[in-house]
Amino acid sequence: MIYFDNSATTKADPEVVSTYDKVSDKVWGNPSSLHQFGEEAFNLLEQSRKQIADLIGASQSEVLFTSGGSEGDNWVLKGTAIEKRQFGNHLITTAVEHPAIHNSMEQLKKLGFEVTYLPVDKHGRISIDDLKAAIRPTTILVSIMAVNNEIGTIQPLKEAAEVLKDYPKIHFHIDAVQGIGKGIQDLIMNDRVDFVTFSGHKFHAPRGIGFIYARRGRKIAPLIDGGGQERSLRGGTENLPAIAAMAKALRLLLTDEKKKVANEAAIKQRIFDHVKEFPLVTTFSEDNAGFAPHILCFAIQGVRGETIVHAFEEQGIYISTTSACSSKKHIPSSTLSAMHVPEELSTSAIRISLDDHNTLAEADEFNKVFDKLYDKFKLLSA
């Protein structure tokens, strides 16, 4: 089996699973309890928080645990809207965000907030001039993803940060779910960002766990009220086994990061160089520094994306259409639509997404299978 769908989810690392199991078995107290078992659990909770904070260059109090990327995105957007409503009602994001952002914005619109969706160019990238023009006296939040989950575009985060330095009261949020461990941490954890969303299952941690970076001094309202956990900002007993496992996964991810990123980029390059030579292929991702090293999106004209996915699955290779969140709904890619790609082409798009466990040998096998299937695809296209 060759697994090229890591942007959807990654396999939990064996060491991470071992940590999860050990904590479940040995440290099962509630971190809020006063007795010894509770104290042991609390100490491990804070050790995990500190480890994550150190790895991303934050302070311990700036890491808050969530159930994953969608909750983190919802929390930052809606928590900001609630907290800052008295100061303004205008929010800015991009036209190519994950549904966790887009759908949250649409819900806030129904509650009376105004939303500006920044358009993108043919590479799926926003214009900084458009960002400057969109800012109003009533703007309270700008939310921009680090890496597009469908085609891998890296957004101009540092340039956006420079603009927002002139607007210190606006919350600046980055969705880094697809960006962690991809060699762009300096772009993500820039000196102007206020909130960043991360999701554990994108880097070999268990599903159902994530965290946000929340800059000290920036306030957001809680979405989940409860027993005072996470500085009274996110109620609910902490999922300690998953938190400890996520801390382990993040440490493993960022160990030898440059080497891993170079490997992913080499695999992407080998497949990109091969498929781009075929007449029916249209590539949407590119092989330059403006795109993440692990995502390659292309279409085979006239062939539905799900047809391509199943054809490769029969050969033991697992890829996806553009987004796992929309693949079973058979709807066109929201990113490609925002790039004004015709629907008949966007519905033919597929995504290869890599991680540090993939190899060049797997890329060669993919290319071999692609050659074998291409004649079939030509017939379907005709």
Secondary structure, 3 states (H helix, E strand, C coil): CEECECCCCCCCCHHHHHHHHHHHHHCCCCCCCCCHHHHHHHHHHHHHHHHHHHHHCCCHHHEEEECCHHHHHHHHHHHHHHHHCCCCCEEEEECCCCHHHHHHHHHHHHCCCEEEEECECCCCCECHHHHHHHCCCCEEEEEEECECCCCCEECCHHHHHHHHCCCCCCEEEEECCCCCCCCCHHHHCCCCCCEEEEEHHHCCCCCCCEEEEECCCCCCCCCCCCCCHHHHCCCCCCCHHHHHHHHHHHHHHHCCHHHHHHHHHHHHHHHHHHHCCCCCEEECCCCCCCECCCEEEEEECCCCHHHHHHHHHCCCEECECCCHHHHCCCCCCHHHHHCCCCHHHHCCEEEEECCCCCCHHHHHHHHHHHHHHHHHHHHHHC
